[in-house]
Amino acid sequence: MTARIPSGVLQAAALVRSGNLMEATREIQRALGGGGWMPASDAAAPAAEPLRGRGRFLTDTYSNSAGTRTYKTYLPPRPVQGLPVVVMLHGCKQHPDDFAAGTRMNALADELGFVVVYPAQSSQANLSACWNWFQPEHQRRDAGEPSLIAGMTREVTARHVLDAQRTYVAGMSAGGAMAAVMASTYPELYAAIGIHSGLAHAAARDMPSAFAAMKRKTRAGTGGPVDARMIVFHGDRDTTVHPSNGEYRTSGTLEKVEKGSANGRAYIRTLHLNAEGETVLEHWLVHGAGHAWSGGSMSGSFADPRGPDASREMLRFFLGT
């Protein structure tokens, strides 16, 4: 007889490991309230769970010839047809619930009106749950992890009749590096991208070159000139991914530099404007910040409550809010 484990307890255990004790408590309470049971063999794919008084946070899986991955979709409590969609790619040692908590992206979806998709990397594909942005087989169109993420994006857009012209992808660290891969391999799918503490497409070709790119100053914009609208955040005290990885080359643009401070941290914001005066690249260098999501919530990992609100600034860049 197969043992059966409440999905809420499984989710709570993951949240405890990430340090998110408040949300873990809520998961346990939901589990004890009844429902949500599943075979132990299916523990990697918990059932969909509604968020009380808010939108719905649904769990699904997507499969193609490259494999299978779980993903979560957040639907705000309003009619979603025609809304934009933001795909959020977590970093190493993170998962969708953790990343959603740290970035507060679901609360912003409630406020501003968009759908959020959180692809989940499998520990079987990478022991630290990192997206394999540094491997050539995961840097190409219609192959590997890019094909899975693109497939999830299209699936959610079609299922909920979302605005395919307002589809965006953003990520943190390895997720930021994978967001850069997605912009290069599926330029017609994503209208703009956000990279936080990440690296450029094709910045590495294997594990040794990945560590080299992460740890030392590299040529700015290793992946070449920007060919997509992009907003980039990086802390100048990041010792995991060197801040130079946040620098990108542009051609034929006017550069405008602004200095300011927000939530206790100073920053430099550099805008690259095209001939029409439109911002095609926005780079934020946050002084004193490490390898953490700027302006994030401590309820998630790798998040810094100080500094400019990266989530809100990315959404302003994406949606024009």
C-alpha positions in Angstrom: 0.0 0.0 0.0 1.4 3.4 -1.0 1.9 5.9 1.8 0.0 9.1 1.3 1.3 12.5 2.5 -0.6 15.7 2.6 0.7 18.1 -0.1 0.4 21.0 2.3 2.9 19.3 4.7 5.3 18.6 1.8 5.1 22.3 0.8 5.5 23.4 4.4 8.7 21.3 4.7 10.1 23.0 1.7 9.2 26.4 3.1 10.8 25.6 6.5 14.0 24.7 4.7 14.0 28.0 3.0 13.4 29.8 6.3 9.9 31.0 5.4 8.3 29.9 8.7 5.2 32.1 8.5 4.1 30.7 5.1 5.0 27.2 6.3 2.6 27.6 9.3 -0.2 28.6 6.9 0.5 25.6 4.7 0.3 23.3 7.7 -3.0 24.9 8.8 -4.4 24.4 5.3 -3.3 20.8 5.3 -4.9 20.1 8.7 -8.1 21.7 7.4 -8.5 18.7 5.1 -8.0 17.9 1.4 -4.8 18.1 -0.6 -3.7 14.5 -0.2 -1.5 12.8 -2.8 0.7 9.7 -3.2 4.2 10.0 -1.7 5.6 9.2 -5.2 4.1 12.5 -6.5 5.6 14.7 -3.9 7.4 16.8 -6.5 4.1 18.0 -8.0 1.8 19.2 -5.2 -1.8 19.9 -6.0 -3.1 23.4 -6.9 -3.8 25.5 -3.8 -6.0 28.6 -3.6 -4.8 31.6 -1.6 -7.6 32.7 0.7 -8.8 36.2 0.1 -6.4 36.6 -2.8 -5.9 35.1 -6.2 -5.2 31.5 -7.1 -1.7 29.9 -7.0 -1.9 26.8 -9.3 0.6 24.0 -9.8 1.0 22.3 -13.2 3.6 20.3 -15.1 4.9 20.8 -18.6 6.6 18.1 -20.7 8.3 17.9 -24.1 11.2 16.0 -25.6 13.6 17.9 -23.3 11.9 16.5 -20.2 9.3 17.6 -17.6 9.2 20.5 -15.2 6.7 21.7 -12.6 5.5 25.3 -12.7 3.2 27.5 -10.7 0.8 30.2 -12.0 -0.5 33.1 -10.0 -3.9 34.4 -11.1 -5.0 37.7 -9.5 -8.6 38.0 -8.2 -10.0 39.6 -11.3 -10.9 38.5 -14.8 -7.5 37.5 -16.3 -8.4 37.4 -20.0 -6.2 39.8 -21.9 -3.8 40.5 -19.0 0.0 40.6 -19.5 2.1 37.7 -18.2 5.4 37.8 -16.4 7.6 34.7 -16.2 9.8 34.6 -13.1 12.9 32.4 -13.0 14.2 31.6 -9.6 17.8 31.4 -8.6 19.8 28.4 -7.2 18.5 26.9 -4.0 15.2 28.6 -4.5 11.7 27.4 -5.6 8.6 29.2 -6.9 7.0 29.8 -3.5 10.2 31.1 -2.0 10.9 33.4 -5.1 7.3 34.7 -5.1 7.6 35.6 -1.4 11.0 37.3 -1.8 10.0 39.4 -4.8 6.4 40.1 -3.7 5.4 39.6 -7.3 2.0 38.1 -6.5 1.0 41.1 -4.4 2.0 43.4 -7.3 0.0 41.2 -9.7 -3.1 41.9 -7.4 -2.4 45.6 -7.5 -1.4 46.1 -11.1 -3.2 43.3 -12.9 -1.0 40.6 -14.6 -0.5 36.9 -14.4 2.8 35.4 -13.0 4.4 32.1 -14.1 7.1 30.5 -11.9 8.9 27.6 -13.7 10.5 25.3 -11.2 13.9 23.7 -11.8 14.2 20.1 -10.8 16.9 18.9 -8.4 17.4 16.0 -10.7 18.4 18.3 -13.5 20.7 20.3 -11.1 21.4 19.4 -7.5 21.2 23.1 -6.4 18.1 23.7 -8.4 20.0 26.1 -10.7 18.9 26.6 -14.3 21.6 25.2 -16.5 22.3 28.5 -18.3 26.0 27.7 -18.7 25.6 24.5 -20.8 25.4 24.7 -24.6 22.5 22.3 -24.7 20.5 24.8 -22.6 21.4 27.9 -24.6 19.6 27.0 -27.8 16.1 27.5 -29.2 13.8 24.5 -29.3 16.1 22.5 -27.0 16.7 21.8 -23.3 15.4 24.1 -20.6 14.7 27.1 -22.9 12.2 24.9 -24.8 10.5 24.0 -21.5 10.2 27.6 -20.3 8.9 28.7 -23.7 6.4 25.9 -23.7 5.1 26.8 -20.2 4.8 30.5 -21.3 2.8 29.5 -24.4 0.7 27.0 -22.5 -0.4 29.5 -19.8 -1.0 32.3 -22.3 -3.3 30.1 -24.4 -5.1 28.5 -21.4 -6.0 31.8 -19.8 -6.2 33.9 -23.1 -3.5 36.3 -22.0 -1.9 39.1 -24.0 0.8 37.4 -26.1 2.2 40.9 -27.1 2.8 41.7 -23.4 4.8 38.7 -22.2 7.9 39.3 -20.1 10.6 37.2 -18.5 12.7 38.0 -15.5 15.0 36.2 -13.1 17.5 36.2 -10.3 21.1 34.9 -10.5 21.0 31.6 -12.5 17.4 32.6 -13.3 18.6 36.0 -14.5 21.1 34.2 -16.7 18.4 32.0 -18.1 16.2 35.0 -18.7 19.0 36.4 -20.9 19.0 33.0 -22.7 15.2 33.2 -23.3 15.5 36.7 -24.7 18.1 35.6 -27.2 16.5 32.3 -28.2 12.9 33.4 -28.2 12.9 37.1 -29.1 9.4 37.0 -30.6 8.0 35.6 -27.4 9.2 38.1 -24.8 8.6 41.9 -25.2 11.2 42.7 -22.6 13.4 41.0 -19.9 14.6 41.7 -16.4 17.9 40.4 -15.1 18.8 40.6 -11.4 22.3 39.6 -10.4 22.6 37.5 -13.5 24.9 37.0 -16.5 24.6 37.4 -20.3 23.6 34.7 -22.8 26.5 32.5 -23.7 28.7 33.9 -20.9 29.9 30.4 -20.2 30.0 27.0 -21.9 30.6 24.7 -19.0 30.9 24.6 -15.2 34.6 25.9 -15.0 33.8 28.8 -17.4 30.6 29.6 -15.5 32.6 30.0 -12.2 35.1 32.1 -14.0 32.5 34.4 -15.4 30.8 34.7 -12.0 33.9 35.3 -9.9 36.0 37.7 -11.9 35.6 40.8 -14.0 34.7 39.8 -17.5 34.2 41.7 -20.8 31.0 43.7 -20.4 28.0 42.1 -22.1 29.6 38.8 -22.9 26.6 37.8 -24.9 26.9 40.7 -27.3 24.9 43.8 -27.9 21.4 44.2 -26.5 18.8 43.1 -29.0 15.8 43.2 -26.6 14.4 45.8 -24.2 16.1 45.0 -20.9 16.2 46.2 -17.3 19.2 45.0 -15.2 19.8 45.2 -11.4 23.0 44.3 -9.7 24.6 45.1 -6.3 28.1 46.4 -6.3 29.0 44.2 -3.3 27.8 41.0 -5.0 30.5 38.4 -4.3 28.6 35.6 -6.0 28.2 37.1 -9.5 30.6 39.9 -10.2 28.8 43.2 -10.9 30.5 43.6 -14.3 28.2 40.9 -15.5 25.4 43.4 -15.3 27.0 45.6 -17.9 25.7 45.3 -21.5 26.9 46.9 -24.8 24.5 48.9 -26.9 25.0 50.7 -30.2 23.5 53.9 -31.5 22.0 54.9 -28.2 22.2 58.0 -26.0 23.3 57.3 -22.5 21.8 59.1 -19.6 23.1 58.6 -16.0 21.1 59.4 -12.9 22.0 59.0 -9.2 19.6 58.6 -6.3 18.8 56.7 -3.2 15.9 54.5 -2.1 15.2 52.6 1.1 18.6 53.3 2.6 20.8 52.5 -0.4 22.3 54.8 -3.0 22.2 53.7 -6.7 23.3 54.7 -10.2 20.7 54.3 -12.9 22.0 54.3 -16.5 19.4 54.7 -19.3 20.2 53.9 -23.0 17.8 55.7 -25.3 17.3 55.0 -29.0 16.8 57.6 -31.7 13.1 57.9 -30.8 13.9 58.6 -27.1 12.7 55.2 -25.9 14.6 53.4 -23.2 16.0 50.1 -24.6 18.3 49.3 -21.7 18.0 50.4 -18.1 20.9 49.4 -15.7 20.7 49.9 -11.9 23.9 49.5 -9.8 22.9 49.4 -6.2 25.6 50.5 -3.8 26.3 48.3 -0.8 24.0 45.5 -2.0 25.0 41.9 -2.2 23.6 38.9 -4.1 20.0 39.6 -3.2 16.8 40.9 -4.8 16.8 44.7 -4.2 13.9 46.0 -2.2 12.6 42.5 -1.6 10.9 40.8 1.3 12.7 38.8 4.0 10.0 36.2 3.8 11.9 34.8 0.8 15.6 33.9 0.4 18.2 36.0 -1.3 16.1 39.2 -0.8 17.3 42.5 0.6 14.6 44.9 2.0 16.9 47.8 1.4 17.4 49.6 -1.9 15.2 50.4 -4.8 12.2 48.1 -5.4 13.5 45.9 -8.2 10.1 44.2 -8.7 8.2 47.5 -9.0 10.8 49.0 -11.3 10.8 46.0 -13.6 7.0 46.2 -13.8 7.2 49.9 -14.6 9.7 49.1 -17.4 7.6 46.2 -18.7 4.1 47.6 -18.4 4.6 51.4 -18.4 3.0 51.7 -15.0 
